[in-house]
Amino acid sequence: MEGHNLSAGDVVRITDWRGSEPDDRTVGTVIEFDTYHPRHERLFNNLTGRAEPMCCVLWSHGELSWILCDRLSRAFDVDKCKSTVGCGIKDIGEGA
């Protein structure tokens, strides 16, 4: 799906709260993808006319929810972790 660089199984965190108060969705696992199609064409992806990719995420506190993919980033760099002994879950909150 265009518009993001995430894959199912990626561990992610929210990087763009878009004015919302941060909550207990600290880290989660991407489960699947879909596309958000607003009812009004003028709302499509900042007036570009394109639908926006959505991620279904299973959050660490057990909640499953949908969120725009562009609001997420990988919680850590998998390639970096393969070559780094110290890359673990504790590193996620440190912005690794």
C-alpha positions in Angstrom: 0.0 0.0 0.0 1.4 3.4 -0.9 2.0 6.1 1.6 3.9 4.3 4.3 6.9 2.2 4.9 5.5 -0.2 7.5 4.9 -3.9 7.3 2.7 -6.3 9.2 4.5 -7.3 12.4 6.4 -4.0 12.8 6.6 -2.6 16.3 5.4 1.0 16.2 4.7 4.0 18.3 2.6 7.2 17.6 4.8 10.1 16.5 2.0 12.5 15.5 -0.7 13.0 18.1 -2.3 15.8 15.9 -3.5 17.8 18.8 -4.8 14.8 20.8 -3.7 14.2 24.3 -1.2 11.3 24.4 -2.7 8.2 26.0 -1.6 4.7 26.9 -0.9 3.6 23.4 2.9 3.5 23.9 4.0 0.7 21.5 2.1 -1.7 19.4 2.3 -4.3 16.6 0.9 -3.6 13.1 -1.6 -6.3 12.3 -3.1 -5.3 8.9 -3.7 -2.4 6.5 -6.7 -0.8 4.9 -7.5 2.6 3.3 -9.6 5.4 4.8 -12.1 6.9 2.3 -13.7 10.1 3.6 -17.3 10.6 2.4 -16.5 14.1 1.2 -13.9 14.3 -1.5 -12.6 17.7 -0.2 -11.4 15.8 2.9 -9.2 13.4 1.0 -5.6 13.6 2.2 -5.4 17.4 2.5 -7.4 18.0 -0.7 -5.2 15.7 -2.9 -8.0 13.4 -3.8 -6.3 10.3 -2.5 -7.5 7.9 0.2 -5.2 7.5 3.2 -3.5 4.3 4.4 -4.7 3.0 7.8 -2.9 0.6 10.1 -4.6 -1.8 12.5 -2.4 -1.9 15.6 -2.5 -4.2 18.6 -1.3 -2.0 21.4 0.8 -3.1 24.4 -2.1 -2.6 26.7 -4.2 -5.1 24.7 -6.4 -2.7 22.7 -6.8 -3.2 18.9 -7.4 0.1 17.0 -7.0 1.8 13.6 -4.8 4.8 13.0 -3.5 6.7 10.0 -0.2 5.1 9.0 1.5 8.4 8.6 1.0 9.0 12.4 3.2 6.0 13.2 6.9 5.2 13.1 8.8 2.0 13.8 9.7 1.9 17.5 13.2 0.9 16.7 15.3 0.2 13.6 15.3 -3.5 13.0 18.5 -3.5 10.9 20.3 -1.5 13.7 19.0 -4.0 16.3 20.3 -7.0 14.3 23.8 -5.6 14.7 23.5 -4.1 18.1 23.5 -6.2 21.3 21.9 -3.5 23.4 18.8 -3.0 21.3 15.8 -4.3 23.3 12.4 -3.4 24.5 13.8 -1.0 27.1 15.3 1.0 24.3 11.9 1.7 22.7 10.9 4.4 25.1 14.3 6.1 24.6 13.6 6.9 20.9 16.1 4.3 19.6 
